[in-house]
Amino acid sequence: MNIHKQIAAWLSIVLGAISLVVMLVVFLFLGGVAAFVGDATVTGVFAILGTFIFFFVGFFAVADIVAGILYLRGSSGARIWLIISNILFLLGFPLGTLIGAYSLWALLSSDTSPTAANQITPPQA
């Protein structure tokens, strides 16, 4: 595994952890706003919205962390999830686009080095 693939896996782990922190902040913010307003309808809407954000973002964040760790350990199945999640990262302009494009480039490139592909092996006797 080359250095770019390792960096792509680490970026997935770090972005997953950052997503978990942001998710918790948004969840606590929505809960605080709902408690501050005190209206039952607003509280219900914020509870549904907060729960949706919690599970949706939480699922992808934990999956990115797990896939990054598994990919660093050599799992080829984790590569598929990393490609899918990095396609979704492309939507997060500008930082997500940069990280997603770099990670996709790293994950979709071949492992052969240009010098190894151009070497001519002598015939065996």
Secondary structure by P-SEA (a helix, b strand, c coil): ccaaaaaaaaaaaaaaaaaaaaaaaaaaaaaaaaaaaccaaaaaaaaaaaaaaaaaaaaaaaaaaaaaaaaaaccaaaaaaaaaaaaaaccccaaaaaaaaaaaaaaaccccccccccccccccc
